[in-house]
């Protein structure tokens, strides 16, 4: 034990902040001060604590877990401070001490940690009170600077619940998006009697979140040694207890085959479990599986169903895919107006591909009134977000003078920007410009060839015609047949007709 330099109250030397006045104690006993370590090392201490706490690849040992959490907590690791508070609260590996539990929770909470704030709120509901310093025997010690706020002045186990202080801490955590804190705050205002009924449920959820985070870190080697087998075991354990994010993560692992064998049936199983509990990401992935026939019979209607479920919850990828489905009539009745609505919703979340598709609808006047100015605005917005195809469409607007003053110079500028980044349509458009406007067939040939090799069927047709007619290149019927065949295989009807004509004449 030592004394806080600010309030002179006896405190444990391991506290970073004084639990009575909030003074930043940091390291009171300089003789015992450990050498400074990096943040990465502090995180390693925390992960070692998690390993011993959960018994991952080591024999479960709460004493060692507490030791490593303490090392990390001293160096400012907020998660370790919260875990240490929990261990003191429950007497795990340390002698049970509500004072120390509150002290560590408070240390993390005062630094803005939502979990620490939430745990303090729970302790308030269990009878540990945050009393106004004005009414405390410590008022003279604490000083005027803390008289107008709640402080940890006197902590006694009572049967009374401090709902005001609990609400204060829950509110701080809830503002940071802490779901359990939001639930508890809501319960306090609705029905105080419901709070205790749900305390255990909230605590269990905390434990699941902690285990899920550890499983994720183990799988990807974040702050700890990568261990796929142990991560999968822990994911399975948490997922079987109904943790939705872990169910989704398991589905993704089996779907994408990252470090494990691909298994669509298992992916489908876990996605469905989470999706049926309205987990939007899992609903989207079910849509992907049904759209592409991954482990299931391909069904656009089922894909549309799951995309719709996820999209209605604001999942942006699902909103975009649903827009495509309505635009193309895949699994749903074609409806450009509905397509534009879903593209608009995704566009509000700055999804560049959705912004581009919405711009194209304005260009052609499908589902919306034709508006080249709106198209131009949206294309610029998509381009600024890094969408390469949008650059090509800006070139199209300038080439045709639609919504902007006609300018071949600006058209070529945008085509080049997109073409250099691999956009095959822009490459073909450059070829067309040099072919038909500039009459520079060598440059046209260069860009047609680039686009053709990138799979653009129109460029493959144009290149084939160059070889057939000997335009800008030595005439070569075999190469013409090769590229007509390539284009025809992609559904280019003109290429199919040309191909048939050449073969017939050759005979």
C-alpha positions as CSV (number, residue, x, y, z in Angstrom):
1,X,0.0,0.0,0.0
2,X,1.1,3.6,-0.6
3,X,-0.5,7.1,-0.5
4,X,-1.8,9.1,-3.4
5,X,0.2,12.3,-3.7
6,X,-3.0,14.3,-4.4
7,X,-5.6,13.1,-1.8
8,X,-3.2,11.3,0.6
9,X,-5.5,8.3,0.7
10,X,-4.0,4.8,1.0
11,X,-4.1,3.0,-2.4
12,X,-2.7,-0.1,-4.0
13,X,0.5,0.7,-5.9
14,X,-0.7,-1.1,-9.0
15,X,-3.3,1.5,-9.8
16,X,-2.6,3.9,-12.7
17,X,-5.3,6.3,-11.5
18,X,-6.2,6.9,-7.8
19,X,-9.7,5.3,-7.4
20,X,-10.7,8.1,-5.0
21,X,-9.8,11.3,-6.7
22,X,-8.8,10.2,-10.2
23,X,-5.2,11.6,-9.9
24,X,-2.9,10.1,-12.5
25,X,-0.6,8.1,-10.1
26,X,1.1,6.1,-12.9
27,X,4.0,4.7,-10.9
28,X,4.2,5.5,-7.2
29,X,6.9,3.2,-6.1
30,X,9.8,4.1,-8.4
31,X,12.0,1.5,-7.0
32,X,9.7,-1.3,-8.2
33,X,9.2,0.4,-11.6
34,X,9.7,-2.1,-14.5
35,X,11.6,-1.0,-17.6
36,X,9.4,0.6,-20.3
37,X,8.1,-1.7,-22.9
38,X,6.5,-1.0,-26.2
39,X,2.7,-1.0,-26.9
40,X,3.2,-4.3,-28.9
41,X,4.8,-5.9,-25.8
42,X,1.9,-4.7,-23.6
43,X,-0.5,-6.3,-26.1
44,X,1.5,-9.5,-25.9
45,X,1.2,-9.5,-22.1
46,X,-2.6,-9.0,-22.6
47,X,-2.8,-11.9,-25.1
48,X,-0.7,-14.1,-22.8
49,X,-3.2,-13.3,-20.0
50,X,-6.0,-14.4,-22.3
51,X,-4.3,-17.6,-23.1
52,X,-3.9,-18.6,-19.5
53,X,-7.4,-17.4,-18.6
54,X,-9.0,-19.4,-21.4
55,X,-6.5,-22.3,-21.3
56,X,-5.4,-22.0,-24.9
57,X,-2.5,-24.3,-25.6
58,X,-1.6,-24.0,-21.9
59,X,-3.1,-25.3,-18.7
60,X,-5.7,-22.8,-17.5
61,X,-4.1,-20.7,-14.8
62,X,-6.0,-17.7,-13.4
63,X,-3.0,-16.7,-11.2
64,X,-0.7,-16.4,-14.3
65,X,-3.5,-14.7,-16.2
66,X,-3.8,-12.1,-13.5
67,X,-0.1,-11.6,-13.5
68,X,0.1,-10.9,-17.3
69,X,-3.0,-8.8,-17.2
70,X,-1.4,-6.7,-14.5
71,X,1.8,-6.2,-16.5
72,X,-0.3,-5.1,-19.5
73,X,-2.6,-2.9,-17.3
74,X,0.3,-1.1,-15.7
75,X,1.5,-0.1,-19.2
76,X,-1.9,1.4,-20.1
77,X,-3.6,-1.5,-21.9
78,X,-7.3,-0.7,-21.3
79,X,-8.6,-4.2,-22.1
80,X,-6.2,-5.6,-19.5
81,X,-7.4,-3.1,-16.9
82,X,-11.0,-4.3,-17.5
83,X,-10.1,-7.9,-17.4
84,X,-8.1,-7.4,-14.1
85,X,-11.2,-5.6,-12.7
86,X,-13.3,-8.6,-13.6
87,X,-10.8,-11.0,-11.9
88,X,-10.8,-9.0,-8.7
89,X,-14.6,-8.8,-8.8
90,X,-15.0,-12.5,-9.1
91,X,-11.9,-13.6,-7.1
92,X,-10.3,-15.4,-10.1
93,X,-6.6,-15.9,-9.5
94,X,-6.6,-13.1,-6.9
95,X,-8.2,-12.4,-3.6
96,X,-11.6,-11.1,-4.2
97,X,-11.7,-7.3,-3.8
98,X,-14.5,-5.1,-4.9
99,X,-12.3,-2.1,-4.1
100,X,-9.7,-3.2,-6.6
101,X,-12.3,-4.2,-9.1
102,X,-13.8,-0.8,-9.0
103,X,-10.3,0.8,-9.0
104,X,-9.3,-1.0,-12.2
105,X,-12.7,-0.5,-13.9
106,X,-12.4,3.2,-12.9
107,X,-8.9,3.4,-14.3
108,X,-10.1,2.2,-17.7
109,X,-13.4,4.2,-17.6
110,X,-11.7,7.5,-16.9
111,X,-9.6,7.0,-20.0
112,X,-12.8,6.7,-22.0
113,X,-13.0,2.8,-22.2
114,X,-16.6,1.8,-22.7
115,X,-16.2,-1.6,-21.2
116,X,-14.8,-0.1,-17.9
117,X,-17.7,2.4,-17.9
118,X,-20.2,-0.4,-18.4
119,X,-18.7,-2.6,-15.6
120,X,-18.8,0.3,-13.2
121,X,-22.5,0.7,-14.0
122,X,-23.1,-2.9,-13.3
123,X,-21.4,-2.6,-9.9
124,X,-23.6,0.3,-9.1
125,X,-26.6,-1.8,-9.8
126,X,-25.3,-4.4,-7.4
127,X,-25.0,-1.9,-4.6
128,X,-21.6,-0.4,-5.0
129,X,-22.3,3.3,-4.8
130,X,-20.7,6.4,-6.3
131,X,-21.5,8.9,-3.6
132,X,-21.5,12.7,-4.0
133,X,-18.3,14.0,-2.5
134,X,-20.2,16.7,-0.8
135,X,-21.9,14.1,1.4
136,X,-18.7,12.1,2.0
137,X,-16.4,12.3,5.0
138,X,-13.6,12.6,2.4
139,X,-14.9,16.0,1.1
140,X,-12.1,17.9,2.8
141,X,-9.4,15.6,1.4
142,X,-10.7,15.5,-2.1
143,X,-10.9,19.3,-2.5
144,X,-13.1,21.7,-4.3
145,X,-12.2,20.4,-7.8
146,X,-14.2,17.3,-7.3
147,X,-17.1,18.5,-5.2
148,X,-19.5,18.9,-8.1
149,X,-19.1,15.5,-9.6
150,X,-19.5,11.9,-8.6
151,X,-16.4,10.3,-7.3
152,X,-15.3,7.0,-5.8
153,X,-15.4,8.3,-2.2
154,X,-16.8,5.5,-0.2
155,X,-17.6,2.0,-1.3
156,X,-19.6,-0.3,0.9
157,X,-21.7,-3.3,0.1
158,X,-25.4,-2.4,0.6
159,X,-28.8,-3.6,-0.5
160,X,-29.5,-0.2,-2.1
161,X,-28.9,0.3,-5.8
162,X,-27.4,3.5,-7.1
163,X,-29.5,3.9,-10.3
164,X,-28.4,7.5,-10.9
165,X,-24.7,6.6,-11.0
166,X,-25.3,3.4,-13.0
167,X,-27.2,5.4,-15.6
168,X,-24.3,7.9,-15.7
169,X,-21.8,5.2,-16.5
170,X,-24.1,3.3,-18.9
171,X,-24.8,6.5,-20.7
172,X,-21.1,7.2,-21.3
173,X,-20.6,3.6,-22.6
174,X,-23.7,3.7,-24.7
175,X,-22.6,6.8,-26.5
176,X,-19.6,4.8,-27.7
177,X,-21.9,2.1,-29.1
178,X,-21.6,-0.4,-26.3
179,X,-24.6,-2.6,-27.0
180,X,-25.0,-4.1,-23.5
181,X,-24.8,-0.6,-21.9
182,X,-27.5,0.6,-24.3
183,X,-29.6,-2.3,-23.3
184,X,-29.1,-1.7,-19.5
185,X,-29.7,2.1,-19.9
186,X,-32.9,1.3,-21.7
187,X,-34.0,-1.2,-19.1
188,X,-33.3,1.3,-16.3
189,X,-35.7,3.8,-17.8
190,X,-38.3,1.3,-18.7
191,X,-38.5,-0.9,-15.7
192,X,-35.9,-1.0,-13.0
193,X,-37.1,-4.5,-11.9
194,X,-35.9,-5.9,-15.3
195,X,-32.3,-5.0,-14.7
196,X,-31.3,-7.7,-12.3
197,X,-33.1,-10.3,-14.3
198,X,-30.8,-9.5,-17.3
199,X,-27.5,-8.9,-15.4
200,X,-26.3,-12.5,-15.8
201,X,-27.3,-12.5,-19.5
202,X,-25.2,-9.4,-20.1
203,X,-22.2,-10.9,-18.3
204,X,-22.4,-14.0,-20.4
205,X,-22.5,-11.9,-23.5
206,X,-19.3,-10.0,-22.4
207,X,-17.5,-13.3,-22.0
208,X,-18.6,-14.5,-25.4
209,X,-17.4,-11.2,-27.0
210,X,-14.0,-11.7,-25.3
211,X,-13.7,-15.3,-26.5
212,X,-14.8,-14.3,-30.0
213,X,-12.1,-11.6,-30.1
214,X,-9.4,-14.0,-28.9
215,X,-10.5,-16.6,-31.6
216,X,-10.2,-13.9,-34.3
217,X,-6.8,-12.8,-33.1
218,X,-5.5,-16.4,-32.9
219,X,-6.8,-17.2,-36.4
220,X,-5.1,-14.1,-38.0
221,X,-2.1,-13.9,-35.6
222,X,-3.0,-10.4,-34.4
223,X,-0.9,-9.6,-31.3
224,X,-0.3,-13.3,-30.7
225,X,1.1,-16.4,-32.4
226,X,-1.2,-17.6,-35.2
227,X,-3.0,-20.8,-34.3
228,X,-5.7,-21.8,-36.7
229,X,-6.7,-25.1,-35.0
230,X,-7.2,-23.4,-31.6
231,X,-9.0,-20.5,-33.2
232,X,-11.4,-22.8,-34.9
233,X,-12.1,-24.7,-31.7
234,X,-12.8,-21.4,-29.9
235,X,-14.9,-20.1,-32.8
236,X,-17.0,-23.3,-32.6
237,X,-17.4,-23.0,-28.9
238,X,-18.6,-19.4,-29.0
239,X,-20.7,-19.9,-32.1
240,X,-22.5,-22.9,-30.6
241,X,-23.5,-20.6,-27.7
242,X,-25.3,-18.3,-30.2
243,X,-22.7,-15.6,-30.8
244,X,-23.8,-14.3,-34.1
245,X,-20.6,-12.7,-35.3
246,X,-18.7,-15.9,-34.6
247,X,-21.3,-17.9,-36.6
248,X,-20.8,-15.5,-39.5
249,X,-17.0,-15.6,-39.2
250,X,-17.0,-19.4,-39.3
251,X,-19.1,-19.3,-42.4
252,X,-16.7,-16.9,-44.0
253,X,-13.7,-19.0,-43.1
254,X,-15.2,-22.1,-44.7
255,X,-16.5,-20.1,-47.7
256,X,-13.2,-18.4,-48.5
257,X,-10.9,-21.3,-47.5
258,X,-8.3,-19.2,-45.7
259,X,-5.9,-21.6,-44.2
260,X,-8.5,-24.3,-44.0
261,X,-10.2,-26.6,-46.6
262,X,-13.2,-25.0,-48.4
263,X,-16.5,-26.4,-47.2
264,X,-19.6,-24.8,-48.6
265,X,-22.0,-27.0,-46.6
266,X,-20.4,-25.8,-43.3
267,X,-20.4,-22.2,-44.6
268,X,-24.1,-22.5,-45.5
269,X,-24.9,-24.0,-42.0
270,X,-23.3,-21.1,-40.1
271,X,-24.5,-18.4,-42.3
272,X,-28.1,-19.7,-42.0
273,X,-27.8,-19.8,-38.2
274,X,-26.8,-16.1,-38.0
275,X,-29.0,-15.0,-40.9
276,X,-32.1,-16.4,-39.2
277,X,-31.3,-14.2,-36.2
278,X,-31.3,-11.2,-38.6
279,X,-27.5,-10.9,-38.8
280,X,-27.2,-8.7,-42.0
281,X,-23.7,-9.8,-43.0
282,X,-24.7,-13.5,-42.9
283,X,-27.8,-12.7,-44.9
284,X,-25.7,-11.0,-47.6
285,X,-23.4,-14.0,-47.8
286,X,-26.3,-16.4,-48.2
287,X,-27.3,-14.2,-51.2
288,X,-23.8,-14.6,-52.6
289,X,-24.0,-18.4,-52.2
290,X,-27.4,-18.7,-53.9
291,X,-26.4,-16.2,-56.7
292,X,-23.3,-18.1,-57.6
293,X,-24.4,-21.7,-56.7
294,X,-21.8,-22.1,-54.0
295,X,-22.7,-25.4,-52.3
296,X,-26.4,-24.9,-53.3
297,X,-28.5,-25.1,-56.4
298,X,-28.2,-21.7,-58.0
299,X,-31.3,-19.6,-57.3
300,X,-31.6,-15.9,-58.2
301,X,-34.9,-15.7,-56.4
302,X,-33.4,-17.0,-53.1
303,X,-30.4,-14.8,-53.6
304,X,-32.7,-11.8,-54.0
305,X,-34.6,-12.8,-50.9
306,X,-31.5,-12.8,-48.7
307,X,-30.1,-9.6,-50.3
308,X,-33.4,-7.9,-49.6
309,X,-33.2,-9.0,-45.9
310,X,-29.7,-7.6,-45.5
311,X,-30.3,-4.5,-47.6
312,X,-33.3,-3.5,-45.5
313,X,-30.9,-3.4,-42.5
314,X,-28.6,-1.1,-44.4
315,X,-25.9,-3.6,-45.6
316,X,-24.4,-1.7,-48.4
317,X,-23.1,-4.6,-50.5
318,X,-26.5,-6.2,-50.4
319,X,-28.2,-2.9,-51.5
320,X,-25.8,-2.7,-54.5
321,X,-26.5,-6.4,-55.5
322,X,-30.2,-5.9,-55.1
323,X,-30.0,-2.9,-57.4
324,X,-28.3,-5.0,-60.0
325,X,-30.9,-7.7,-59.7
326,X,-33.8,-5.2,-60.3
327,X,-31.9,-3.6,-63.2
328,X,-31.2,-7.0,-64.9
329,X,-34.3,-8.8,-63.8
330,X,-32.4,-11.5,-62.0
331,X,-34.7,-13.4,-59.6
332,X,-37.1,-10.5,-59.5
333,X,-39.3,-8.6,-62.1
334,X,-37.1,-6.1,-63.9
335,X,-37.8,-2.6,-62.4
336,X,-35.4,0.2,-63.1
337,X,-37.1,2.5,-60.6
338,X,-36.6,0.1,-57.8
339,X,-33.0,-0.5,-59.0
340,X,-32.4,3.2,-58.9
341,X,-33.7,3.3,-55.3
342,X,-31.4,0.6,-54.1
343,X,-28.4,2.2,-55.9
344,X,-29.3,5.5,-54.3
345,X,-29.3,3.9,-50.8
346,X,-25.9,2.4,-51.4
347,X,-24.7,5.6,-52.9
348,X,-25.6,7.4,-49.7
349,X,-23.0,5.2,-48.0
350,X,-20.4,6.3,-50.7
351,X,-20.4,2.9,-52.4
352,X,-18.7,3.9,-55.7
353,X,-20.0,1.1,-57.9
354,X,-23.6,2.0,-56.9
355,X,-22.9,5.7,-57.6
356,X,-21.6,4.7,-61.1
357,X,-24.6,2.5,-61.8
358,X,-27.0,5.2,-60.7
359,X,-25.2,7.6,-63.0
360,X,-25.6,5.2,-66.0
361,X,-29.4,5.1,-65.2
362,X,-29.5,8.9,-65.4
363,X,-27.5,8.7,-68.7
364,X,-30.1,6.4,-70.4
365,X,-33.1,7.7,-68.4
366,X,-34.0,4.3,-67.0
367,X,-36.1,4.4,-63.8
368,X,-35.3,8.1,-63.6
369,X,-35.7,11.1,-65.8
370,X,-32.8,11.4,-68.2
371,X,-30.4,13.9,-66.8
372,X,-26.9,14.3,-68.1
373,X,-26.0,16.9,-65.5
374,X,-27.0,14.5,-62.7
375,X,-25.0,11.8,-64.5
376,X,-21.9,14.0,-64.7
377,X,-22.2,14.9,-61.0
378,X,-22.5,11.3,-60.0
379,X,-19.6,10.2,-62.2
380,X,-17.3,12.8,-60.7
381,X,-18.3,11.6,-57.3
382,X,-17.6,8.0,-58.1
383,X,-14.3,8.9,-59.8
384,X,-13.2,10.8,-56.6
385,X,-13.9,7.6,-54.7
386,X,-11.5,5.8,-57.0
387,X,-13.9,4.2,-59.4
388,X,-11.9,3.7,-62.6
389,X,-15.0,2.9,-64.8
390,X,-16.4,6.3,-63.9
391,X,-13.4,8.0,-65.6
392,X,-14.3,6.2,-68.8
393,X,-17.9,7.3,-68.6
394,X,-16.7,10.9,-68.1
395,X,-14.8,10.5,-71.3
396,X,-18.0,9.3,-73.0
397,X,-19.8,12.5,-71.8
398,X,-17.1,14.8,-73.2
399,X,-16.9,12.9,-76.4
400,X,-20.6,13.2,-77.1
401,X,-21.1,16.6,-75.5
402,X,-23.8,15.3,-73.2
403,X,-24.3,17.5,-70.1
404,X,-20.9,19.2,-70.8
405,X,-19.3,21.1,-73.6
406,X,-18.1,18.7,-76.3
407,X,-14.3,18.2,-76.1
408,X,-12.3,15.4,-77.6
409,X,-9.3,16.6,-75.7
410,X,-11.0,16.1,-72.3
411,X,-12.5,12.8,-73.6
412,X,-9.1,11.4,-74.4
413,X,-7.8,12.7,-71.1
414,X,-10.3,10.7,-69.1
415,X,-10.0,7.7,-71.4
416,X,-6.3,7.6,-70.9
417,X,-6.6,7.9,-67.1
418,X,-8.9,4.9,-67.1
419,X,-7.0,3.0,-69.8
420,X,-3.7,3.2,-67.9
421,X,-5.5,1.7,-64.9
422,X,-6.6,-1.3,-67.0
423,X,-10.2,-0.4,-68.0
424,X,-10.8,-2.3,-71.2
425,X,-13.7,-0.2,-72.3
426,X,-11.6,3.0,-72.1
427,X,-8.8,1.2,-74.0
428,X,-11.3,0.3,-76.8
429,X,-12.7,3.8,-76.8
430,X,-9.2,5.2,-77.3
431,X,-8.6,2.8,-80.1
432,X,-11.9,3.9,-81.7
433,X,-10.9,7.6,-81.3
434,X,-7.6,7.0,-83.1
435,X,-9.2,4.8,-85.6
436,X,-12.2,7.0,-86.6
437,X,-11.3,10.5,-85.5
438,X,-7.5,10.9,-85.7
439,X,-7.0,8.2,-88.4
440,X,-3.9,7.1,-86.6
441,X,-4.2,3.3,-87.1
442,X,-1.0,2.4,-85.3
443,X,-2.2,4.0,-82.1
444,X,-5.6,2.5,-82.7
445,X,-4.1,-0.9,-83.1
446,X,-2.1,-0.5,-79.9
447,X,-5.2,0.3,-77.8
448,X,-7.5,-2.3,-79.5
449,X,-4.9,-5.0,-78.8
450,X,-4.7,-4.0,-75.1
451,X,-8.4,-4.0,-74.7
452,X,-8.8,-7.3,-76.6
453,X,-6.3,-9.0,-74.4
454,X,-8.2,-7.7,-71.4
455,X,-11.3,-9.5,-72.7
456,X,-13.3,-6.6,-74.2
457,X,-15.4,-8.3,-76.9
458,X,-15.9,-5.0,-78.9
459,X,-12.1,-4.5,-79.1
460,X,-11.7,-8.2,-80.1
461,X,-14.0,-7.5,-83.0
462,X,-12.2,-4.3,-84.0
463,X,-8.8,-6.0,-83.8
464,X,-10.1,-8.9,-85.9
465,X,-11.3,-6.4,-88.6
466,X,-7.8,-4.8,-88.6
467,X,-6.2,-8.1,-89.3
468,X,-8.9,-9.1,-91.9
469,X,-8.6,-5.8,-93.8
470,X,-4.9,-5.1,-93.2
471,X,-5.6,-1.8,-91.5
472,X,-2.5,-0.5,-89.6
473,X,-1.1,-4.0,-89.7
474,X,-0.2,-6.8,-92.1
475,X,-3.2,-8.7,-93.3
476,X,-3.6,-12.0,-91.5
477,X,-6.8,-14.0,-91.9
478,X,-5.8,-16.6,-89.2
479,X,-5.4,-13.9,-86.6
480,X,-8.7,-12.3,-87.8
481,X,-10.5,-15.7,-87.3
482,X,-8.8,-16.0,-83.9
483,X,-10.1,-12.7,-82.6
484,X,-13.6,-13.0,-84.3
485,X,-13.9,-16.3,-82.5
486,X,-12.9,-14.8,-79.2
487,X,-15.5,-12.0,-79.6
488,X,-18.2,-14.4,-80.8
489,X,-17.7,-16.6,-77.8
490,X,-18.7,-13.7,-75.6
491,X,-21.9,-13.2,-77.5
492,X,-20.9,-10.6,-80.1
493,X,-23.3,-11.3,-83.0
494,X,-21.4,-9.3,-85.5
495,X,-18.3,-11.3,-84.9
496,X,-20.2,-14.6,-85.3
497,X,-21.5,-13.4,-88.7
498,X,-18.0,-12.3,-89.8
499,X,-16.5,-15.6,-88.6
500,X,-19.0,-17.6,-90.6
501,X,-18.5,-15.5,-93.7
502,X,-14.7,-15.8,-93.6
503,X,-14.8,-19.6,-93.0
504,X,-17.3,-20.0,-95.9
505,X,-15.2,-18.0,-98.3
506,X,-12.0,-19.9,-97.3
507,X,-13.7,-23.1,-98.3
